[in-house]
């Protein structure tokens, strides 16, 4: 076992010396590795939701001042809690996390080319929100002329094409997998954020319906691409609908670990007790903790792993929010319903794969 000094909290990670020779054996290897220790060699592509150095890139002023207190995104929380390794710390980020602040689905093929050079065992992909928010801003402010046809549905085919290209680079084509596994997150529904809700109400009444429809159409196509390859999917729209409230009936707050987290527009200086950062668009530490658990649920449900979820108390501690419950109490915000597990990852198939792996080990010379 190798120990990597990859976080300020000195989290330790296990490095596997074995490699699965087929996708079926790789599924079992992932499950066994997750049960034995921290899952290693995990890569990621995406945007600021996954880019763990975003708060430095996006919010630090030239003279070093920050616009609000630092926060921990979901990748950092998994690393600091000792659940997953995204490679060694290099500069401000982790080596196998190739996600970049501001990226759209157009950038996913390039990021995919980059991440496979790291030889990851599993790659997370999550994008699409920026495609929609850029179109929305263009539509609202006319900064660069009218957006294509106004209706955001026109950008969906390009989003799907770019995402499929990235998936084929990482996972392979149907019938010709290359041995890497993936977890895919669908695009978040941007119109539920405080910033978009305010702008839509003031300037673009009715645009929330257009952007939700475009998001759902992209996600439907993405889920179909994932299903063909039996890739587990994190379904972001129902997760956010339950957290933020559905269109027309948004929530003001949600409860986690006995603490009320405000879903409205946060103050300019930011506040960890609010779900969003001060821009009203990017989620803060607490919501990122839930995103971390969505990733763990996808691992556990999709690959038969047994990675412990982050407790509400761990998430609140990451946000520097005091625990109001008695010491030793553990509670868990349930996110298990938002994972789509394709049929080939059923328990029956995993059992068969386990038997094959055991036979493979018994027949191998020691």
C-alpha contacts under 8 A as a table, 3 or more apart, distances in Angstrom:
res1	aa1	res2	aa2	distance
1	X	13	X	7.85
1	X	14	X	5.28
1	X	15	X	5.80
1	X	16	X	7.60
2	X	13	X	6.89
2	X	14	X	5.91
2	X	15	X	5.88
3	X	12	X	5.41
3	X	13	X	5.75
3	X	14	X	6.95
4	X	11	X	7.73
4	X	12	X	6.14
4	X	13	X	6.45
4	X	88	X	6.74
5	X	8	X	7.93
5	X	10	X	5.64
5	X	11	X	7.01
5	X	12	X	7.25
5	X	88	X	7.45
5	X	89	X	7.83
6	X	10	X	6.64
6	X	11	X	6.93
6	X	87	X	7.69
6	X	88	X	5.19
6	X	89	X	4.86
6	X	94	X	7.91
7	X	10	X	5.22
7	X	11	X	6.12
7	X	79	X	7.48
7	X	80	X	6.58
7	X	89	X	7.01
8	X	11	X	7.91
9	X	80	X	6.29
10	X	80	X	7.79
11	X	79	X	6.99
11	X	80	X	5.77
11	X	81	X	7.09
11	X	82	X	5.52
12	X	82	X	6.42
13	X	37	X	7.52
13	X	38	X	5.67
13	X	39	X	7.88
13	X	40	X	7.16
13	X	82	X	6.87
13	X	84	X	7.68
13	X	85	X	6.54
14	X	37	X	6.18
14	X	38	X	5.77
14	X	39	X	7.38
14	X	40	X	6.68
15	X	40	X	5.97
16	X	19	X	7.88
16	X	33	X	7.61
16	X	40	X	7.32
19	X	26	X	7.43
19	X	29	X	7.80
20	X	23	X	7.23
20	X	25	X	5.37
20	X	26	X	4.61
20	X	29	X	6.50
21	X	25	X	6.57
21	X	26	X	7.00
21	X	179	X	7.69
22	X	25	X	5.26
22	X	26	X	6.02
22	X	179	X	6.16
23	X	26	X	4.85
23	X	27	X	6.32
23	X	177	X	7.46
23	X	178	X	7.76
23	X	179	X	4.91
23	X	180	X	7.17
23	X	181	X	7.70
24	X	27	X	5.33
24	X	28	X	6.85
24	X	353	X	6.27
25	X	28	X	5.17
25	X	29	X	6.08
25	X	353	X	6.41
25	X	354	X	7.91
25	X	356	X	7.86
25	X	357	X	6.41
26	X	29	X	4.83
26	X	30	X	6.04
26	X	179	X	7.24
26	X	180	X	7.99
26	X	181	X	7.97
27	X	30	X	5.20
27	X	31	X	6.37
27	X	181	X	7.78
27	X	303	X	5.88
27	X	350	X	7.84
27	X	353	X	7.98
28	X	31	X	5.02
28	X	32	X	6.07
28	X	303	X	7.25
28	X	304	X	7.80
28	X	350	X	6.99
28	X	353	X	6.45
28	X	354	X	6.18
28	X	357	X	7.49
29	X	32	X	5.09
29	X	33	X	5.93
30	X	33	X	5.14
30	X	34	X	6.06
30	X	39	X	7.48
30	X	303	X	6.78
30	X	305	X	7.07
31	X	34	X	5.19
31	X	35	X	6.23
31	X	300	X	7.82
31	X	303	X	5.63
31	X	304	X	5.31
31	X	305	X	4.16
31	X	306	X	7.25
32	X	35	X	5.12
32	X	36	X	6.10
32	X	305	X	6.91
33	X	36	X	5.04
33	X	37	X	6.01
33	X	38	X	7.10
33	X	39	X	6.09
33	X	305	X	7.94
34	X	37	X	5.46
34	X	38	X	5.82
34	X	39	X	5.19
34	X	305	X	5.37
34	X	306	X	6.02
34	X	307	X	5.77
35	X	38	X	7.98
35	X	305	X	5.97
35	X	306	X	5.11
35	X	307	X	6.43
37	X	83	X	7.87
38	X	82	X	6.45
38	X	83	X	5.08
38	X	84	X	5.20
38	X	85	X	6.85
38	X	307	X	7.87
39	X	42	X	7.16
39	X	83	X	6.77
39	X	84	X	4.87
39	X	85	X	6.19
40	X	84	X	6.12
40	X	85	X	4.86
40	X	86	X	6.85
40	X	87	X	7.49
40	X	121	X	7.71
41	X	85	X	6.34
41	X	86	X	6.01
41	X	87	X	6.25
41	X	96	X	7.31
41	X	119	X	7.53
41	X	120	X	4.83
41	X	121	X	5.56
41	X	122	X	7.02
42	X	84	X	7.34
42	X	85	X	6.27
42	X	86	X	5.06
42	X	87	X	7.37
42	X	96	X	6.65
42	X	97	X	8.00
42	X	120	X	5.51
42	X	121	X	6.02
42	X	122	X	5.10
42	X	123	X	5.77
42	X	124	X	7.70
43	X	86	X	5.95
43	X	96	X	4.60
43	X	97	X	5.28
43	X	98	X	7.26
43	X	115	X	6.35
43	X	118	X	7.76
43	X	120	X	5.67
43	X	121	X	7.72
43	X	122	X	6.21
43	X	123	X	4.48
43	X	124	X	6.27
44	X	50	X	7.53
44	X	86	X	7.96
44	X	96	X	6.53
44	X	97	X	4.64
44	X	98	X	5.70
44	X	99	X	6.12
44	X	115	X	7.15
44	X	123	X	5.16
44	X	124	X	4.55
44	X	125	X	5.89
45	X	50	X	7.44
45	X	97	X	6.44
45	X	98	X	5.06
45	X	99	X	4.20
45	X	100	X	7.61
45	X	108	X	6.82
45	X	111	X	5.95
45	X	112	X	6.78
45	X	115	X	7.36
45	X	123	X	7.48
45	X	124	X	6.27
45	X	125	X	4.99
45	X	126	X	6.70
46	X	49	X	7.36
46	X	50	X	5.97
46	X	51	X	7.22
46	X	98	X	7.34
46	X	99	X	4.27
46	X	100	X	6.29
46	X	103	X	6.63
46	X	104	X	7.60
46	X	105	X	7.97
46	X	108	X	6.85
46	X	111	X	7.87
46	X	125	X	5.72
46	X	126	X	4.93
46	X	127	X	5.08
47	X	50	X	5.72
47	X	51	X	6.02
47	X	99	X	5.27
47	X	100	X	4.89
47	X	101	X	4.95
47	X	102	X	5.78
47	X	103	X	4.81
47	X	104	X	6.80
47	X	126	X	7.23
47	X	127	X	6.00
47	X	130	X	7.69
48	X	51	X	4.76
48	X	52	X	7.55
48	X	54	X	5.91
48	X	99	X	7.16
48	X	100	X	6.01
48	X	101	X	4.12
48	X	102	X	6.22
48	X	103	X	7.43
49	X	52	X	7.91
49	X	73	X	7.30
49	X	101	X	7.88
49	X	282	X	7.44
49	X	283	X	7.94
50	X	73	X	7.15
50	X	74	X	7.07
50	X	75	X	6.55
50	X	97	X	7.97
50	X	99	X	5.92
50	X	100	X	7.66
50	X	126	X	7.63
51	X	54	X	5.49
51	X	73	X	7.99
51	X	75	X	7.94
51	X	93	X	8.00
51	X	97	X	7.17
51	X	98	X	7.48
51	X	99	X	4.91
51	X	100	X	5.32
51	X	101	X	6.01
52	X	55	X	7.52
52	X	72	X	7.60
52	X	73	X	5.94
52	X	74	X	7.87
52	X	75	X	6.29
52	X	76	X	6.36
52	X	93	X	6.32
52	X	94	X	7.92
53	X	56	X	5.49
53	X	57	X	6.29
53	X	92	X	5.68
53	X	93	X	5.59
54	X	57	X	4.93
54	X	58	X	5.50
54	X	59	X	7.65
54	X	100	X	7.69
54	X	101	X	5.84
55	X	58	X	5.25
55	X	59	X	5.22
55	X	60	X	7.09
55	X	70	X	6.88
55	X	71	X	7.36
56	X	59	X	5.66
56	X	60	X	5.34
56	X	92	X	7.93
57	X	60	X	6.47
57	X	101	X	7.77
58	X	101	X	7.66
59	X	66	X	5.90
59	X	67	X	6.02
59	X	68	X	7.85
60	X	64	X	5.88
60	X	65	X	5.86
60	X	66	X	4.66
60	X	67	X	6.86
61	X	64	X	5.29
61	X	65	X	5.31
61	X	66	X	6.05
61	X	67	X	7.70
62	X	65	X	7.46
66	X	69	X	7.07
66	X	70	X	7.99
67	X	269	X	6.27
67	X	270	X	7.97
68	X	268	X	7.81
68	X	269	X	4.92
68	X	270	X	5.23
68	X	271	X	7.92
68	X	278	X	7.47
69	X	269	X	7.70
69	X	270	X	6.84
69	X	271	X	7.76
71	X	284	X	6.44
71	X	285	X	5.39
71	X	319	X	6.84
72	X	75	X	8.00
72	X	76	X	5.82
72	X	77	X	6.27
72	X	284	X	7.59
72	X	285	X	5.20
72	X	288	X	7.33
72	X	318	X	6.87
72	X	319	X	7.39
73	X	76	X	5.46
73	X	77	X	6.31
73	X	284	X	7.41
73	X	285	X	5.93
73	X	288	X	5.19
73	X	289	X	7.29
74	X	77	X	5.08
74	X	78	X	6.27
74	X	285	X	7.75
74	X	288	X	4.65
74	X	289	X	5.58
74	X	290	X	7.75
74	X	291	X	5.87
74	X	292	X	4.64
75	X	78	X	5.31
75	X	79	X	6.31
75	X	86	X	7.98
75	X	292	X	6.82
76	X	79	X	5.02
76	X	80	X	5.94
77	X	80	X	5.21
77	X	81	X	5.94
77	X	289	X	6.73
77	X	292	X	7.01
77	X	315	X	7.96
77	X	318	X	7.39
78	X	81	X	5.28
78	X	82	X	6.26
78	X	83	X	5.20
78	X	84	X	5.61
78	X	85	X	7.84
78	X	292	X	6.37
79	X	82	X	5.19
79	X	83	X	6.02
79	X	84	X	5.45
79	X	85	X	5.82
79	X	86	X	7.44
80	X	83	X	7.77
81	X	310	X	7.84
82	X	85	X	7.63
83	X	307	X	6.79
83	X	308	X	7.46
85	X	88	X	7.98
86	X	94	X	5.88
86	X	95	X	6.59
86	X	96	X	5.17
86	X	97	X	6.14
87	X	94	X	5.61
87	X	95	X	5.05
87	X	96	X	5.32
87	X	97	X	7.82
88	X	94	X	5.56
88	X	95	X	5.63
88	X	96	X	7.95
89	X	92	X	7.17
89	X	93	X	5.73
89	X	94	X	4.45
89	X	95	X	6.19
90	X	93	X	5.54
90	X	94	X	5.71
90	X	95	X	6.01
91	X	94	X	7.91
93	X	97	X	7.39
94	X	97	X	5.62
95	X	98	X	7.40
96	X	115	X	6.36
96	X	118	X	6.27
96	X	120	X	7.52
97	X	115	X	7.46
98	X	111	X	6.08
98	X	114	X	7.08
98	X	115	X	6.10
99	X	103	X	7.62
99	X	111	X	7.10
100	X	103	X	5.62
102	X	130	X	6.77
103	X	106	X	7.61
103	X	107	X	5.85
103	X	108	X	7.83
103	X	127	X	7.67
103	X	130	X	6.80
104	X	107	X	5.48
104	X	108	X	7.03
104	X	127	X	6.21
104	X	128	X	5.92
104	X	129	X	7.45
104	X	130	X	5.43
104	X	131	X	5.38
105	X	108	X	5.11
105	X	109	X	7.96
105	X	127	X	5.84
105	X	128	X	5.66
105	X	131	X	6.91
105	X	159	X	5.55
105	X	162	X	5.86
105	X	163	X	5.95
106	X	109	X	7.06
106	X	158	X	7.84
106	X	159	X	6.86
106	X	162	X	5.63
106	X	163	X	7.76
107	X	110	X	5.53
107	X	111	X	6.29
107	X	162	X	7.88
108	X	111	X	5.00
108	X	112	X	5.92
108	X	127	X	7.92
108	X	162	X	6.65
108	X	163	X	6.38
108	X	166	X	5.60
109	X	112	X	4.95
109	X	113	X	6.29
109	X	162	X	6.45
109	X	163	X	7.22
109	X	165	X	5.96
109	X	166	X	4.29
109	X	169	X	7.39
110	X	113	X	5.17
110	X	114	X	6.39
110	X	166	X	7.75
111	X	114	X	4.96
111	X	115	X	6.10
111	X	166	X	7.87
112	X	115	X	5.19
112	X	116	X	6.28
112	X	166	X	5.45
112	X	167	X	7.76
112	X	169	X	6.33
112	X	170	X	6.21
113	X	116	X	5.76
113	X	117	X	6.94
113	X	166	X	7.92
113	X	169	X	6.90
113	X	170	X	7.87
114	X	117	X	5.60
114	X	118	X	7.50
115	X	118	X	5.47
115	X	119	X	7.40
115	X	120	X	7.43
116	X	119	X	5.20
116	X	120	X	6.40
116	X	170	X	6.52
120	X	123	X	6.66
120	X	180	X	7.30
121	X	180	X	5.62
121	X	181	X	6.50
122	X	180	X	5.79
122	X	181	X	4.64
122	X	182	X	5.25
122	X	183	X	7.58
123	X	170	X	7.56
123	X	180	X	7.59
123	X	181	X	6.45
123	X	182	X	4.76
123	X	183	X	6.40
124	X	182	X	5.66
124	X	183	X	4.80
124	X	184	X	5.76
124	X	185	X	7.75
125	X	182	X	7.50
125	X	183	X	6.48
125	X	184	X	4.91
125	X	185	X	6.25
126	X	184	X	5.97
126	X	185	X	4.74
126	X	186	X	6.41
126	X	187	X	6.88
127	X	130	X	7.27
127	X	185	X	7.46
127	X	186	X	7.20
127	X	187	X	5.79
128	X	131	X	5.27
128	X	132	X	6.70
128	X	159	X	7.19
128	X	186	X	7.60
128	X	187	X	4.82
128	X	188	X	7.33
129	X	132	X	5.41
129	X	133	X	6.19
129	X	187	X	5.45
129	X	188	X	5.67
129	X	189	X	7.16
129	X	190	X	6.44
130	X	133	X	4.91
130	X	134	X	5.77
131	X	134	X	5.51
131	X	135	X	6.36
131	X	155	X	7.97
131	X	159	X	7.77
132	X	135	X	5.15
132	X	136	X	6.02
132	X	152	X	7.09
132	X	190	X	7.44
132	X	211	X	7.01
132	X	215	X	7.61
133	X	136	X	4.81
133	X	137	X	6.08
133	X	190	X	6.83
134	X	137	X	5.16
134	X	138	X	6.05
135	X	138	X	5.01
135	X	139	X	5.99
135	X	147	X	6.25
135	X	152	X	6.75
136	X	139	X	5.01
136	X	140	X	6.01
136	X	152	X	7.84
136	X	211	X	7.92
137	X	140	X	4.97
137	X	141	X	5.81
137	X	142	X	7.49
137	X	143	X	7.92
138	X	141	X	5.56
138	X	142	X	5.01
138	X	143	X	5.79
138	X	144	X	6.36
138	X	145	X	7.16
138	X	146	X	6.65
138	X	147	X	5.77
139	X	142	X	5.56
139	X	146	X	5.90
139	X	147	X	5.36
139	X	150	X	6.45
140	X	203	X	6.80
140	X	204	X	6.68
142	X	145	X	4.90
142	X	146	X	5.57
142	X	147	X	7.61
144	X	147	X	7.85
146	X	149	X	7.59
146	X	150	X	6.74
147	X	150	X	5.13
148	X	151	X	7.30
148	X	152	X	7.60
148	X	154	X	6.95
148	X	155	X	7.89
149	X	152	X	7.62
149	X	154	X	7.05
151	X	154	X	6.39
151	X	210	X	6.55
151	X	211	X	7.99
152	X	155	X	5.81
152	X	156	X	7.35
152	X	210	X	6.72
152	X	211	X	6.22
152	X	214	X	6.01
153	X	156	X	5.45
153	X	210	X	7.57
153	X	211	X	7.73
153	X	213	X	7.50
153	X	214	X	4.83
153	X	217	X	7.96
154	X	157	X	7.02
155	X	158	X	5.67
155	X	159	X	6.45
156	X	159	X	4.99
156	X	160	X	6.19
156	X	214	X	6.60
156	X	217	X	7.29
156	X	218	X	5.70
157	X	160	X	5.15
157	X	161	X	6.15
157	X	218	X	7.78
158	X	161	X	5.07
158	X	162	X	6.14
159	X	162	X	5.38
159	X	163	X	6.14
159	X	218	X	7.16
160	X	163	X	5.16
160	X	164	X	6.08
160	X	218	X	6.37
160	X	221	X	6.74
160	X	222	X	6.65
161	X	164	X	5.22
161	X	165	X	6.26
162	X	165	X	5.13
162	X	166	X	6.39
163	X	166	X	5.17
163	X	167	X	6.23
163	X	222	X	7.61
164	X	167	X	5.00
164	X	168	X	6.11
164	X	222	X	7.76
164	X	225	X	7.08
165	X	168	X	5.18
165	X	169	X	6.26
166	X	169	X	5.10
166	X	170	X	6.34
167	X	170	X	5.20
167	X	171	X	5.59
167	X	172	X	6.79
168	X	171	X	5.32
168	X	172	X	4.16
168	X	173	X	5.28
169	X	172	X	5.74
170	X	178	X	7.76
170	X	180	X	6.64
170	X	182	X	7.87
171	X	177	X	5.83
171	X	178	X	5.92
171	X	179	X	6.96
171	X	180	X	5.40
171	X	181	X	6.22
171	X	182	X	6.85
172	X	176	X	5.97
172	X	177	X	4.42
172	X	178	X	5.37
173	X	176	X	5.13
173	X	177	X	5.84
174	X	177	X	6.63
174	X	228	X	6.65
174	X	229	X	6.14
177	X	180	X	7.59
181	X	231	X	7.45
182	X	231	X	6.04
182	X	232	X	7.31
183	X	231	X	6.11
183	X	232	X	5.32
183	X	233	X	5.93
183	X	234	X	7.52
183	X	295	X	7.81
183	X	298	X	6.97
183	X	299	X	7.82
184	X	226	X	7.58
184	X	231	X	7.15
184	X	232	X	6.50
184	X	233	X	4.87
184	X	234	X	6.17
185	X	233	X	5.58
185	X	234	X	4.47
185	X	235	X	6.15
185	X	236	X	6.63
186	X	219	X	5.46
186	X	222	X	7.03
186	X	223	X	7.60
186	X	233	X	7.15
186	X	234	X	6.29
186	X	235	X	5.50
186	X	236	X	5.60
186	X	237	X	7.65
187	X	215	X	6.55
187	X	218	X	7.72
187	X	219	X	6.38
187	X	236	X	6.36
187	X	237	X	7.43
188	X	215	X	7.49
188	X	236	X	5.29
188	X	237	X	5.73
188	X	240	X	7.44
189	X	192	X	6.41
189	X	211	X	7.81
189	X	212	X	6.17
189	X	215	X	6.28
189	X	236	X	7.51
189	X	237	X	5.73
189	X	240	X	7.38
190	X	193	X	5.85
190	X	196	X	6.80
190	X	211	X	7.84
190	X	212	X	7.84
190	X	281	X	7.85
191	X	196	X	5.13
191	X	197	X	5.71
191	X	200	X	7.90
191	X	208	X	5.67
191	X	211	X	7.14
191	X	212	X	7.10
192	X	196	X	6.80
192	X	197	X	6.08
192	X	240	X	7.81
192	X	241	X	7.97
192	X	244	X	6.72
192	X	246	X	8.00
192	X	247	X	7.20
192	X	250	X	7.64
193	X	196	X	5.47
193	X	197	X	6.01
193	X	280	X	6.38
193	X	281	X	5.48
194	X	197	X	5.14
194	X	198	X	6.14
194	X	263	X	7.56
194	X	264	X	5.89
194	X	265	X	5.30
194	X	280	X	5.10
194	X	281	X	6.58
195	X	198	X	5.37
195	X	199	X	6.26
195	X	265	X	7.12
195	X	279	X	7.00
195	X	280	X	4.67
195	X	281	X	5.73
196	X	199	X	5.08
196	X	200	X	5.83
196	X	280	X	7.95
196	X	281	X	7.39
197	X	200	X	5.23
197	X	201	X	6.19
197	X	208	X	7.86
198	X	201	X	5.27
198	X	202	X	6.22
199	X	202	X	5.19
199	X	203	X	5.78
199	X	204	X	6.92
200	X	203	X	5.49
200	X	204	X	4.53
200	X	205	X	5.44
200	X	206	X	7.30
200	X	207	X	6.32
200	X	208	X	6.67
201	X	204	X	6.17
201	X	205	X	5.25
202	X	205	X	6.96
204	X	207	X	5.50
205	X	208	X	7.48
206	X	209	X	5.87
206	X	210	X	7.26
207	X	210	X	5.10
207	X	211	X	6.27
208	X	211	X	5.35
208	X	212	X	6.03
209	X	212	X	5.19
209	X	213	X	6.13
210	X	213	X	5.27
210	X	214	X	6.31
211	X	214	X	5.05
211	X	215	X	6.08
212	X	215	X	5.04
212	X	216	X	6.12
213	X	216	X	5.12
213	X	217	X	6.13
214	X	217	X	5.15
214	X	218	X	6.25
215	X	218	X	5.28
215	X	219	X	6.14
216	X	219	X	5.00
216	X	220	X	6.03
216	X	237	X	7.94
217	X	220	X	5.17
217	X	221	X	6.46
218	X	221	X	5.30
218	X	222	X	6.16
219	X	222	X	4.91
219	X	223	X	6.00
220	X	223	X	5.24
220	X	224	X	6.32
221	X	224	X	5.11
221	X	225	X	6.39
222	X	225	X	5.14
222	X	226	X	6.25
223	X	226	X	4.97
223	X	227	X	5.97
223	X	233	X	7.06
224	X	227	X	5.03
224	X	228	X	6.36
225	X	228	X	5.42
225	X	229	X	6.90
226	X	229	X	5.30
226	X	230	X	5.98
226	X	231	X	4.92
226	X	232	X	7.16
226	X	233	X	7.24
227	X	230	X	4.79
227	X	231	X	6.06
227	X	232	X	7.90
227	X	342	X	5.80
228	X	231	X	7.85
230	X	341	X	7.50
230	X	342	X	5.02
230	X	343	X	7.06
230	X	344	X	6.00
230	X	345	X	6.87
231	X	302	X	7.79
231	X	341	X	7.29
231	X	342	X	6.66
232	X	298	X	6.19
232	X	302	X	5.53
232	X	339	X	7.02
232	X	340	X	5.74
232	X	341	X	4.90
232	X	342	X	6.41
233	X	298	X	7.01
233	X	339	X	5.72
233	X	340	X	5.01
233	X	341	X	6.71
234	X	294	X	6.72
234	X	295	X	7.43
234	X	298	X	6.78
234	X	338	X	6.00
234	X	339	X	4.85
234	X	340	X	6.45
235	X	238	X	6.43
235	X	239	X	6.69
235	X	338	X	5.32
235	X	339	X	6.07
235	X	340	X	6.98
236	X	239	X	5.09
236	X	240	X	6.06
236	X	338	X	7.28
237	X	240	X	5.21
237	X	241	X	5.96
238	X	241	X	4.86
238	X	242	X	6.12
238	X	338	X	6.90
239	X	242	X	5.40
239	X	243	X	6.20
239	X	335	X	7.55
239	X	338	X	6.06
240	X	243	X	4.86
240	X	244	X	5.56
240	X	245	X	7.28
241	X	244	X	5.42
241	X	245	X	4.82
241	X	246	X	4.68
241	X	247	X	7.68
242	X	245	X	5.25
242	X	246	X	6.84
243	X	251	X	7.68
243	X	254	X	6.88
244	X	250	X	5.71
244	X	251	X	5.32
244	X	252	X	7.74
244	X	253	X	7.75
244	X	254	X	7.94
244	X	263	X	6.94
245	X	249	X	5.75
245	X	250	X	4.16
245	X	251	X	4.96
246	X	249	X	5.51
246	X	250	X	5.83
247	X	250	X	6.31
251	X	254	X	7.44
251	X	263	X	6.89
252	X	262	X	6.10
252	X	263	X	5.15
252	X	264	X	5.99
253	X	260	X	6.29
253	X	261	X	5.32
253	X	262	X	4.38
253	X	263	X	4.88
253	X	264	X	7.52
254	X	260	X	5.68
254	X	261	X	5.38
254	X	262	X	6.84
254	X	263	X	7.35
255	X	258	X	6.16
255	X	259	X	5.52
255	X	260	X	4.58
255	X	261	X	6.14
256	X	259	X	5.31
256	X	260	X	6.55
256	X	261	X	7.40
256	X	312	X	6.23
256	X	332	X	7.87
256	X	333	X	6.32
257	X	312	X	5.13
257	X	313	X	6.34
257	X	316	X	7.78
257	X	323	X	7.55
257	X	324	X	7.80
257	X	325	X	7.48
257	X	331	X	5.94
257	X	332	X	7.32
257	X	333	X	7.69
258	X	323	X	7.91
258	X	324	X	6.40
258	X	325	X	6.85
259	X	323	X	7.91
259	X	324	X	7.23
260	X	273	X	7.37
261	X	273	X	5.14
261	X	274	X	5.30
261	X	275	X	5.92
262	X	266	X	7.98
262	X	273	X	6.25
262	X	274	X	4.47
262	X	275	X	5.81
263	X	274	X	6.03
263	X	275	X	5.25
263	X	276	X	7.00
264	X	274	X	7.32
264	X	275	X	7.77
264	X	276	X	7.95
265	X	274	X	7.97
265	X	276	X	7.33
265	X	278	X	7.28
265	X	280	X	5.52
266	X	270	X	5.95
266	X	271	X	6.64
266	X	274	X	6.00
266	X	276	X	6.66
266	X	277	X	6.66
266	X	278	X	5.36
266	X	279	X	7.97
266	X	280	X	6.68
267	X	270	X	5.30
267	X	271	X	6.87
267	X	278	X	6.08
268	X	278	X	5.25
268	X	279	X	7.86
269	X	278	X	6.47
270	X	274	X	7.75
270	X	277	X	5.75
270	X	278	X	4.87
271	X	274	X	5.60
271	X	277	X	7.40
271	X	278	X	7.87
272	X	275	X	7.27
272	X	284	X	6.82
272	X	285	X	6.97
272	X	286	X	7.52
272	X	319	X	5.93
272	X	320	X	7.47
272	X	321	X	7.15
273	X	321	X	7.35
274	X	277	X	7.34
274	X	284	X	7.31
275	X	283	X	5.83
275	X	284	X	5.50
275	X	285	X	7.73
275	X	286	X	6.57
275	X	287	X	6.09
276	X	279	X	7.52
276	X	280	X	5.55
276	X	281	X	6.38
276	X	282	X	5.64
276	X	283	X	4.16
276	X	284	X	4.83
276	X	287	X	7.91
277	X	280	X	5.74
277	X	281	X	6.91
277	X	282	X	5.65
277	X	283	X	5.80
277	X	284	X	5.29
278	X	281	X	7.90
279	X	282	X	6.72
280	X	283	X	7.94
283	X	286	X	7.89
283	X	287	X	5.83
283	X	288	X	6.57
284	X	287	X	5.76
284	X	288	X	6.21
285	X	288	X	4.98
285	X	289	X	6.19
285	X	315	X	7.49
285	X	318	X	6.92
285	X	319	X	5.46
286	X	289	X	5.08
286	X	290	X	6.75
286	X	315	X	5.90
286	X	316	X	6.42
286	X	318	X	7.80
286	X	319	X	6.34
287	X	290	X	5.09
287	X	291	X	6.39
288	X	291	X	4.80
288	X	292	X	6.17
289	X	292	X	5.01
289	X	293	X	6.45
289	X	310	X	7.29
289	X	315	X	5.37
290	X	293	X	5.03
290	X	294	X	6.28
290	X	315	X	7.99
290	X	333	X	7.60
290	X	335	X	7.39
291	X	294	X	4.94
291	X	295	X	6.44
292	X	295	X	5.19
292	X	296	X	6.40
292	X	310	X	7.67
293	X	296	X	4.86
293	X	297	X	5.98
293	X	309	X	5.74
293	X	310	X	6.30
293	X	335	X	7.06
294	X	297	X	5.04
294	X	298	X	6.20
294	X	335	X	6.16
294	X	336	X	7.27
294	X	338	X	7.54
294	X	339	X	7.47
295	X	298	X	5.10
295	X	299	X	6.34
296	X	299	X	5.00
296	X	300	X	6.10
296	X	307	X	6.44
296	X	308	X	7.62
296	X	309	X	6.43
297	X	300	X	5.02
297	X	301	X	5.78
297	X	302	X	7.88
297	X	309	X	7.70
297	X	335	X	7.57
297	X	336	X	6.12
297	X	339	X	7.05
298	X	301	X	5.29
298	X	302	X	5.37
298	X	303	X	7.72
298	X	339	X	5.96
298	X	341	X	7.88
299	X	302	X	5.29
299	X	303	X	5.46
299	X	304	X	7.11
299	X	305	X	5.95
299	X	307	X	7.64
300	X	303	X	5.64
300	X	304	X	4.99
300	X	305	X	4.18
300	X	306	X	5.58
300	X	307	X	6.55
301	X	304	X	5.64
301	X	305	X	7.12
301	X	339	X	7.67
301	X	341	X	6.87
302	X	305	X	7.82
302	X	341	X	5.65
302	X	342	X	7.96
302	X	345	X	5.95
303	X	345	X	6.80
303	X	350	X	7.89
304	X	347	X	7.70
304	X	350	X	7.25
309	X	332	X	7.98
310	X	313	X	7.97
310	X	314	X	5.99
310	X	315	X	6.63
310	X	332	X	7.58
311	X	314	X	5.17
311	X	315	X	6.43
311	X	330	X	6.16
311	X	331	X	5.86
311	X	332	X	5.16
311	X	333	X	7.73
312	X	315	X	5.09
312	X	316	X	6.11
312	X	330	X	6.98
312	X	331	X	5.55
312	X	332	X	5.27
312	X	333	X	6.50
313	X	316	X	5.11
313	X	317	X	6.03
313	X	323	X	6.46
313	X	330	X	6.53
313	X	331	X	7.10
314	X	317	X	5.08
314	X	318	X	6.22
315	X	318	X	5.13
315	X	319	X	6.56
316	X	319	X	5.08
316	X	320	X	6.23
316	X	321	X	5.12
316	X	322	X	7.02
316	X	323	X	6.99
317	X	320	X	4.81
317	X	321	X	5.67
317	X	322	X	6.83
317	X	323	X	7.45
318	X	321	X	7.65
323	X	326	X	7.98
325	X	329	X	6.48
326	X	329	X	5.78
334	X	337	X	7.73
335	X	338	X	6.06
336	X	339	X	6.34
341	X	345	X	6.60
341	X	346	X	7.91
342	X	345	X	5.93
342	X	346	X	7.58
343	X	346	X	5.46
344	X	349	X	6.53
345	X	349	X	6.29
345	X	350	X	6.66
346	X	349	X	5.42
346	X	350	X	6.39
347	X	350	X	5.02
347	X	351	X	6.11
348	X	351	X	5.12
348	X	352	X	6.35
349	X	352	X	5.08
349	X	353	X	6.11
350	X	353	X	4.97
350	X	354	X	6.08
351	X	354	X	5.05
351	X	355	X	6.36
352	X	355	X	5.17
352	X	356	X	6.31
353	X	356	X	5.04
353	X	357	X	6.13
354	X	357	X	5.03
354	X	358	X	6.18
355	X	358	X	5.09
355	X	359	X	6.21
356	X	359	X	5.13
356	X	360	X	6.05
357	X	360	X	4.90
357	X	361	X	6.20
358	X	361	X	5.11
358	X	362	X	6.22
359	X	362	X	5.08
359	X	363	X	6.12
360	X	363	X	5.29
360	X	364	X	6.17
361	X	364	X	5.15
362	X	365	X	7.87
